[in-house]
Amino acid sequence: MAITEFKSALNQVATERGISAESVMESIRQALVSAFKKDFQEQNGKELAEDVAITASLDPDNGEAKIFEDSKDVTPAGFGRIAAQTAKQVILQKIRESEKEVILKEYREKIGTIVTGLIFRAEGSVLVFDLGKAHGVMPPAESVAGEDYRMNQRMKVLVKDIREGPRGTEIIVSRSDPKFIIKLFESEVPEIASGTVVIEAIAREAGSRTKIAVSSRDDKIDPIGSCVGQKGVRVQAVIAELNGEKVDIVPFSVSVEKLIASALSPAKVTEVQIVDLENQVAVVSVP
């Protein structure tokens, strides 16, 4: 980077990326000290003594750099070239970090929503999705047993979390999470999206069967009929996305006994005895 470009580059990073100029300057100064120590070792065949205090100064107007040992200027001849390269690398790194943070912020706001991704890489049992602006990682626990995952396949996934992992900050996506089902119904059933029909409870064995208990805020609206849709079109759209996973829709009840009986349909339950409500233990009798 030519020295005459320094101030404009610094200002551009500060204004466009929202990074303070002083933060960038401090990162450059630290990098200059490291570069000087490395250059010293290469030139002298030994490292600087640990008790030697090295600092760097940087002119914010023209990018001129100087190295000091205590208060003595020890800037080597030709260090300007190293300083320019170092400043360029630091500024580019700051830009990359800023761009990454902007993308992560966008996906933090998408946690709990469904996006469409393209499978483009497998790292062992971990699938990596191209989400457009970022990559999403699907660990084995978030995939569905029995589903066929192929390279270049487009699939809907739930943005589940953003966390630190072995590859750095990772966007975790899921198809096995129960919330994936809830969001699919929200997209297919306007009454759920509006809050008129509510999914009160859900139990899922991913890839096998899901049961949801629904209620209606409006006595005139049938919650089960709303979820099923005319000729089953709504629930079939959800099942198609789940590759045939069975979905049962039952009426919600504040009575635990009635809710258990409904959840076990189509089995005909004659009696439900709550043994331990806290630990969710019940005895059910069927014919």
DOVOZA-828329 format. One record per residue: residue in three letters; x, y, z of N, C-alpha, C, O in turn. Coordinates in steps of 0.2 Angstrom, whole numbers, plus 5000, padded with zeros to 4 digits. Example, Ala and Ser with C-alpha at 12.3 -4.5 7.8 and 13.67 -1.06 7.14 Angstrom:
ALA506649725039506249785039506649845039507149835042 SER506449895035506849955036506450005039506750065040 
***
This chain:
MET500449945000500050005000500450065000500950075004 ALA500450114995500750174995500550215001500050215003 ILE501050255004500950295010500450345008500050355013 THR500450375002499950425001499150395001498750435002 GLU499150325001498450295001498250285008497650265010 PHE498650295013498550265020497950305023497550275025 LYS497950375023497450405026496750395023496250385027 SER496750395017496050375014495850305015495250295016 ALA496250255015496050185017495850185024495350155025 LEU496250215028496050215036495350245036494950225040 ASN495250305033494550335034494050295031493450295033 GLN494150265025493650225022493450165027492850145027 VAL493950135030493750075035493350105040492850075042 ALA493550165043493150195049492450215047492050195051 THR492350245041491650265039491250205037490650205038 GLU491550165032491050115029490950055033490450025032 ARG491450035037491449975041491249985048491149935052 GLY491250055050491050065057491550045062491450025068 ILE492250045060492750025064493150095066493250125062 SER493250105072493650165074494350165071494650115071 ALA494550225069495250235066495750215071496250185069 GLU495650235077496150215082496250145084496750115085 SER495650105083495650035084496150005078496549955080 VAL496050025072496450005067497150025068497649985066 MET497250085070497950105071498350065076498950045075 GLU497950045082498250005087498449935084498949915086 SER498049915080498149845077498749845073499149805073 ILE498849905069499449905065500049915069500549885067 ARG500049955074500649965078500849905081501449885082 GLN500349865084500549795087500849755081501349715082 ALA500549755075500849715070501549735068501949695066 LEU501649805068502349825066502849805071503449785069 VAL502649805078503149775083503349705081503849685081 SER502749665080502949595078503349585072503749545071 ALA503249625067503549625061504349645062504749615059 PHE504449695066505149715068505449655071506049645070 LYS505149625076505549575080505649515075506249485076 LYS505249505070505349445066505949465061506349425060 ASP505949525059506449555054507149555058507649535055 PHE507149575064507749575069508049505069508649495068 GLN507549455070507849385071508149355064508649325064 GLU507749375059508049355052508749385051509149355048 GLN508849445053509449485051510049465056510549465054 ASN509849445062510349435067510449365069510849345073 GLY509949325067510049255069509849245076509949185079 LYS509549285079509349275086508749325088508649375085 GLU508349305093507749345095508049405100508549405103 LEU507649455100507749505105507649485112507249435113 ALA508049515116508049495123507349515126507049565124 GLU507049475130506349485133506249545136505749575137 ASP506849575139506749635143506749695139506749755142 VAL506849685132506949745128506249765126505849735123 ALA506049835128505349855126505349895120505649945118 ILE504949865115504949885108504249915107503749885109 THR504149975105503550005103503550035096504150045093 ALA502950055093502950075087502550145087502050145090 SER502750185082502250245081502050245074502350225070 LEU501450275073501150275066500850345065500450365069 ASP501050375060500750445058500150435055500050405049 PRO499550455058498850445055498750485048498350465045 ASP499150525047499050565040499450535034499150525029 ASN500050505035500450485030500650405031500950375026 GLY500450375036500650305038501350295039501550235039 GLU501750345040502450335042502550305048502250325053 ALA502950255048503050215054503750215057504250215053 LYS503850215064504450215067504450165073503950155076 ILE505050135074505150085079505550115084506050145083 PHE505350105091505750135096505950075101505550035103 GLU506550085104506750035109506850085115507350125115 ASP506350085120506250135125506150195121505650205118 SER506550245122506350315118506850325112506850375109 LYS507250275111507750275105507450255099507150195098 ASP507550295093507250275087507750225084508350235083 VAL507450155083507850105080507550075074507650025072 THR507250125070506950105064507450085059507850125057 PRO507450015056507949995052507850025045507250055043 ALA508350035041508350055034507850015030507949955031 GLY507450035026507049995022506449975026506049935023 PHE506349995032505749965036505049995033504549965034 GLY505150055029504450075026504150035022503450025022 ARG504449985018504149935014503749885018503249865017 ILE504149865024503849815028503149845032502649815032 ALA503249915034502749945037502149955032501549945034 ALA502249965026501649975021501349915020500749905020 GLN501749855019501449785018501049765025500449745024 THR501249785030500949765037500249805037499749775039 ALA500349865036499749915037499149885032498549885034 LYS499349865026498849845021498549775023497949765023 GLN498949735026498749665029498249675034497749645035 VAL498449725039497949735045497349765043496749745045 ILE497349815038496749845036496249795032495649795033 LEU496549755028496149705024495849655029495249635028 GLN496249635035495949595040495449625043494949585045 LYS495449685045494949725048494349725044493749715047 ILE494449735038493849735033493449665033492849665033 ARG493849615033493649545033493249535039492649505039 GLU493549555045493249535051492549575052492049555054 SER492549635049491949685049491449655045490849645047 GLU491549625039491149595034490849535037490249525037 LYS491249495041491049435044490549445049490049415050 GLU490649505053490249515059489549545056489049535060 VAL489549585051488949605048488449545046487849545047 ILE488849495043488449435041488149395047487649375047 LEU488649385052488449355058487849385061487349355064 LYS487849455061487249495064486649475061486149475064 GLU486649475054486049465050485849395052485149385052 TYR486249345052486049275054485849265061485349225063 ARG486049305066485849305073485149325073484749295077 GLU484949375069484249395068483749345065483149345065 LYS484049295062483649245058483649175062483349125060 ILE483949175068483949115073483149105074482749145076 GLY482949035073482249015074481849025068481249015068 THR482149045062481849045056482048995051482648965052 ILE481748985045481948935040482248975034481949025032 VAL482748945032483048975026483248915021483148855023 THR483348925015483548875010484248875009484548925008 GLY484548815009485348815008485448755003485048715001 LEU486048765001486348714996486848674999487348705001 ILE486848604999487348565002487948564997487848544991 PHE488548594999489048594995489748554997490248554994 ARG489648535003490248505006490048455012489648475016 ALA490448405013490348355018491048355022491548335019 GLU491048365028491648365032491548305037491348315043 GLY491748245035491548185039490748175039490448175034 SER490548175045489748175046489448235046488848245047 VAL489848295046489548355046489348385039489848385034 LEU488748415038488648445031488748515032488548545037 VAL488948545026489048615026488648645020488648615015 PHE488148695022487748725017487948795015488148825019 ASP487848805009487948875006487248905007486748895004 LEU487248955012486648995013486549055009486049095010 GLY487049075005487049135001487549175003488049184999 LYS487449205009488049255011488449225016489049245018 ALA488349165018488749125024488649055023488249025019 HIS489049015027488948945027488648925033488748945038 GLY488248875032487848845038488148775039488248735035 VAL488248755046488448685048487948645051487548665055 MET487848585048487348535051487648475054487948435050 PRO487748475061488048425064487648355063487048365062 PRO487848295065487448235064486848245068486348215066 ALA486848275074486248275079485748315076485148315078 GLU485848365071485348405068485148375061484648405058 SER485348325059485148295053484648245055484548225060 VAL484248215050483748165051483948105048484048095042 ALA483948055052484047985050483647965045482947965045 GLY483847935039483447905034483447955028483247945023 GLU483548025029483548075024484148065019484648045022 ASP484048075013484548065008484848135007484548185004 TYR485448145009485848215008486348205002486748165002 ARG486248244997486648244991487048314990486748364991 MET487648304987487948364985487548404980487248384976 ASN487548474981487148524976486448514977486048544973 GLN486148484983485448474984485248534988485548554993 ARG484648564986484348624990483848594995483448554993 MET483948625001483448605006483348655011483748705012 LYS482748655014482548705019482848685026482848625027 VAL483148725029483448715036483248765041483048825039 LEU483248745047483148795052483748825055484248785056 VAL483848895055484448925058484348915066483948955069 LYS484748875069484648855076485048895080484748915086 ASP485648905079486048945084486748965080486848945074 ILE487049015083487749035081488149025087488049055092 ARG488748985086489148975092489848955089489948945084 GLU490348965094491048945093491148875092490848835096 GLY491448855087491648785085492348775083492748825083 PRO492548715081493248705079493348745073493948755071 ARG492948765069493048805063492948875064492948915059 GLY492948895070492748965072492048975074491748935076 THR491749035072491049055073490649015068490749025062 GLU490148975070489848935066489048945066488748965071 ILE488748945060487948955060487748885060487848845055 ILE487348865065487148795066486448785063485948825064 VAL486348745058485648735055485448665056485848615058 SER484748655056484448595058483848575054483548615052 ARG483748505053483148485051482748435055482248415054 SER483148425061482848375066482448415072482148385075 ASP482648475073482348515078481548515078481348535072 PRO481248505083480448515083480248585080479748585077 LYS480648635081480448705079480448705072480048745069 PHE480848665068480748655061480048645059479848675054 ILE479748595062479048575060478548635062478148655057 ILE478648675067478248735069478348785063477848815061 LYS478948795061479048845056478748825049478548875046 LEU478748765048478448745042477748755042477448775037 PHE477348735047476648745048476548825048476048845045 GLU476948865051476848935050476848965043476449005041 SER477248935039477248955032476748925028476548955023 GLU476348875030475848845026475148855029474648855025 VAL475148875035474448895038474448965040474748985045 PRO474049005037473949075038473749085046473949135049 GLU473249045048472949055054473549045060473449075065 ILE474049005059474548995063475049055063475249085068 ALA475149075057475549135056475249195059475649245062 SER474649205059474249265062474149255070474049305073 GLY474249195072474249185080473549165082473349155088 THR473049155077472349135078472349055080472049035085 VAL472749015077472848945079473548945082474048965079 VAL473648905087474248895091474448825092474048785093 ILE475048815090475348745092475548745099476048785101 GLU475148715103475248715110475848675113476148685118 ALA475948615109476448565111476648525105476248515100 ILE477248495105477448455100477948405102478348415107 ALA477848345100478348295101478548265094478148255090 ARG479248255094479448225087480048175088480448185092 GLU479948125084480448075083480648085075480348065071 ALA481148125074481348155068481448095063481848045064 GLY481148105057481148055052480647995053480447955048 SER480247995058479747945059479047975060478647965056 ARG478948005066478248035067478348095071478748105076 THR477848145070477748205074477048215076476648195072 LYS476948235082476248245085476248315087476648335091 ILE475748355085475648425087474948435090474448405088 ALA474948465096474248485099474148555098474548605099 VAL473548565095473348635093472748665096472348625098 SER472748725097472148765099471948825095472348845091 SER471348845096471148905092470948965097470648955102 ARG471149025095470949085099470249105097469949155100 ASP469949075091469349095089468949035089469048985085 ASP468349035092467948975093467648965086467448905085 LYS467649005081467348995074467848955070467648935064 ILE468448955072468948925068469248855071469448855077 ASP469148805067469348735069470148735068470348735062 PRO470448725074471248725073471448665069471948675065 ILE471148605070471448545066471248555059471748545055 GLY470648575057470448585050470948635047471148635041 SER471148695051471548745048472248715046472548735041 CYS472448665050473148635049473148585043473648585040 VAL472648555043472548505038472448535031472748515026 GLY472048585031471848615024471348585020471248525021 GLN471148615015470648585011470948525007471448535004 LYS470648465007470848405004471548385007471948355004 GLY471748415013472448395016473048435013473548415014 VAL472848485009473448515005473948545010474548545008 ARG473748575015474248605020474648555023475348565023 VAL474348505026474848465030475248415025475748395027 GLN474948405019475348365014475948405012476448375010 ALA475948475012476448515010477048505015477648505013 VAL476848505021477348495027477648425026478248415027 ILE477248375026477448305025477948295019478448265020 ALA477748335014478248325008478948355009479448325007 GLU478948405013479548435015479948395020480548395020 LEU479548355024479848305029480048235026480248195029 ASN479948235019480048175015479648115018479948055019 GLY479048125020478548075021478548065029478148015031 GLU478848095033478748085040478048095042477748145040 LYS477748055046477048055048476948115053477348125057 VAL476448155052476248205056475548195059475048195054 ASP475448195065474748185068474548255071474948285075 ILE473948275070473748335073473148325078472648295076 VAL473248345084472748325089472548395093472848435093 PRO471848395096471648445099472048455106472148405110 PHE472248515108472548535114472048535120471448555118 SER472248515126471748515131472148535137472748515138 VAL471848575142472248595148472248535153472648535157 SER471748485151471748425155472348375153472348355147 VAL472748365157473348325155473048255153473348225148 GLU472548225156472348165154472048165147472148115143 LYS471648215146471348215139471848225134471848205128 LEU472448265135472948275131473348215129473548205123 ILE473448175134473848115133473348065129473648035125 ALA472748065131472348015127472248035119472347995115 SER472248105118472248125111472948115108472948095102 ALA473448125111474148115108474248035106474648025102 LEU473947995110474047925108473547895103473547835101 SER473147945100472647915095473147895089473647925088 PRO472947845085472247815084472047765090471547735089 ALA472547755094472347705099471847725104471747785105 LYS471347685105470747705110470947695117471047645119 VAL471047755120471247755127470547755132470147795131 THR470547705136469947695141470147735147469647755151 GLU470747745149470847775156471647795156472047765153 VAL471747855159472347885160472447905167472047945170 GLN472947875171473047885178473747925178474247895176 ILE473747985181474348015182474747995188474447995194 VAL475347965187475747935193476147985196476147995202 ASP476548025192476948075194476948135189477248135184 LEU476548185191476548245186477148275185477348295179 GLU477548285190478248325190478648285185479048325181 ASN478748225185479148185181478848155175479148115171 GLN478148175174477848165168477748085167477948055162 VAL477448055172477347985172476647965173476347995177 ALA476347925168475647915168475547835166475947805163 VAL475047805168474847745166474247745162473747775164 VAL474247715156473747725151473447655150473747605149 SER472747645150472447585149472047585142471747635140 VAL472147535138471847535131471547465131471647415135 PRO470947455127470647395126471047335124470847275124 
***
